[in-house]
Amino acid sequence: MHKSPDQTWLLLGASGGIGRAVLDGLLESGARVLVAGRQPQRLTGQYREARLVPVTLDLESPQLGAALRELVANEGLPDGVIHCAGINHFQAVDANHDASLDAMLNVNLRSAMVLARELTPAMRRRGSGTLVFVGSTFGSIGFPGYSAYCATKFGLRGFVEALRRELADSPLVIRYVAPRATRTAMNDASVNAMNDDLGNHMDSPGVVASAILRAIEGRRASVYLGWPERLFVRLNALLPWLVDKALRKQLPVIQRYMHKGVQP
């Protein structure tokens, strides 16, 4: 990342593994970073860095829009935003209780939509702005045990695509980055064991963060990480029955972890 060191970035999801690595990269570039969260001081207090500014935002709140307007009034309009906040539950469809569904919809999808609604008009008037949204391979491939998560990430991918086209006559930069499985605290032991059992490669948060930061200056509107995951995304779009067939073979393993967790 080679952005000007006097830029200000708003970072959502900095407490997660990927977000923390993105934060480190932004700081290395010399940027000022508004670290947003319910309790951002818990993270920013671990750094001795004046360029870190904790800002309180609750992505599940129905008052998120008002909170963003207050943030801009107090801290100014950021040069760019990186939305890498997310909630992920690996569970059968009948375990998706209302509170879990509401949380995933609000954090993974609605917050991104509110963010764009509140910030893009002012960015457009200013004549510059970058918005980066972190999705998932599961925003292109429906995977057993992730029905609700997939729904939110499919929605995010569609929203970002539409937003990019809506703002195509503006100087704003809109990017979508889709990681594959990543070794973060979001995944519990059963998910890690399932991925190992299936032979799925898992990236480190640092690898994903580097891709996110490169995407800011890259020319590609959408970036998909990992091989063969990029191939499966294309196959699922063109020949979904092939992916159906491959996942059907893996289903007994997936179900074992989904219903019972790690087996002794």
Steps between C-alpha positions, in 0.01 A plus 500: 500500500647833392231744600594844628593487870270790581188306407235397750339156483195371681549134590213275606578158642848579634457267799496192276807327365473643149404847625791509742741415218340768280543750783870419525536551125324836509721617783811388312386716205487802730122540489281634776246230591157537654452164672128433535330257733286462808805528725781624273714615794571135583690472173647847464627485859738224391678743269703806590404682185354849474369427149250251644164652587240281674143567386197322644272337243253219557444333163189325628335822616200644312663839573816419304427771243476770766820374662685523167379856446627591846833332426547708185402817684761431769786346301442617144416301189750215464696453180408135497312226681583133543204290616631165620264446791308175494317233695514136397315199644562145378173325575206320341218709359266404784750645752476850351299660779367854463771675702773327297333591171450862603862536605639357177267703280574824686877465526581324173256677269289783639796686652675509163189641336458768768868587476477560126178698538653734756847553351486477121302823436758712685789309341350562159466872570861507619613320187681207662444200722568128525271234643628145544260224603629162614273217395572129472530212257170403664354813343520311170467136606227371728657262751324258739492625858535862394157574353444826690860616467494426126177696464655810659818475294311433176303813586815699570653399168186605313480828687862591428460410133192722471666780697806495275281527191287774655813705570675420173477864390677618816866491609420272794683167524284202601668166569380155605747247645397139557733295723484123522521318834721695740650399833333747733313484829176518300546129427475265795689174539235297315521724191880482497484122538243471221714707264801285582293185443375629163845615395393865478791741516464779756679832454654700779342838588817671376463351152141619478582845636774546242255415223248750637755780510628417150144507369471867593740599226439204270289518186273205574159587643466155663784291640459131585769328705634149473523212256295288427239724669512753214433215257204375708350851499505497119372144480216576739392792283517306173448134595354487851412133470872417502541674835181331624656166416831577670334629818264201508805276535628712787163526674547210748820661632339844517196362682716320752659827612186706457286282727749353743810718497848352519496125545735338752 
